Amino acid sequence: MAKGKPLLTVSVSPDADNDLWEIWGDNVQLYKNVDLADSYLAFLRTGINQLGSSYPDGRDVEGFPEFQYVILRRSKKGHGHCVIF
């Protein structure tokens, strides 16, 4: 059996954590619904944490070969957030 890429430990930088809380705040303002903002924040954090095993799915960041990105979307038609790692 072929060996896959190893699992990685995912950590969120303080700046990225601040961005996540800003997204939470934007959702509270836009939708006037704390539960929805909480749910969306949990969705984003889950997607970020899953990068430890799904990072081979990332796309290269043009001009920065040491970085990759994924777009996290709740639905195919919805907007998404770019996660760079």
N, C-alpha and C positions, 0 to 999 in steps of 0.2 A: 504494500500500500504506500502510495506517495505521501510524503510529509507535507502538510500545509504550513502556512506562515504561522509563527508562534502567536499566542495570545499576548496582548499588551495591557499594561495598567494604564488606565485613562485618568488624567488629572485635569482639572479645569483651572486655568490661571485666574488670579484675582480680577483682572480686566474682563475676562470672558464671563466670570460670575456676575460682575456688575452689569454687563450687557444683558445677561439673562434676566436679571431683576428689572432692568429698564424695559425689556420686552413684556414682562409681567405687568409693570405699571402702565404701559401703553395699552395692553389688553383690558385692564380695569377701566381706564378712561374711555376707550372706544366702545366696549360692550357693556359697561356698568355692571359687571358680573365677576365677583372675586372667585367664585367656584370655577368659572370658565378659565380665568387667568391661571389659577392654580393647576388645573388640568393640563393646560397648554404648556406650562412650565415643566410639569412632570413628564409630558411627552418629549419635550426637547432634551431634558436631562437623561431620560431613558435612551434616546437616540444617540446622544453623545457617549454615554457609557457603553453602548453596544459597539462603538468604534474599536474597542479592544479586540473584538473578534471579527468585525466586518470591514476593517480598514482596507483590505484588498479591493473593495468596491469603490474606493475613492478615485477621483480624477486628478490629474496633475494640474497644479497652478502654473499657468503659463509664465515663464520667466523666473520661476522659483522651483527648481526641480526637487528641492528638499521638502516641499509642502504638497499636500493633497487636500481635496475638499469633497464634501457631499452636501446635497441639499436635503434638508429634512422637511417633509410635507406631510400633513395629516390626510390630505386627499389629493387626487391627481389634478383637480381643478383649482385647488387652493394655492395661496402664496406659500413660500417656504423661507427657510433661513439657511444661510450658507455656513457650514462648519468647516473651518480650516484646521488641519492638523499636520 
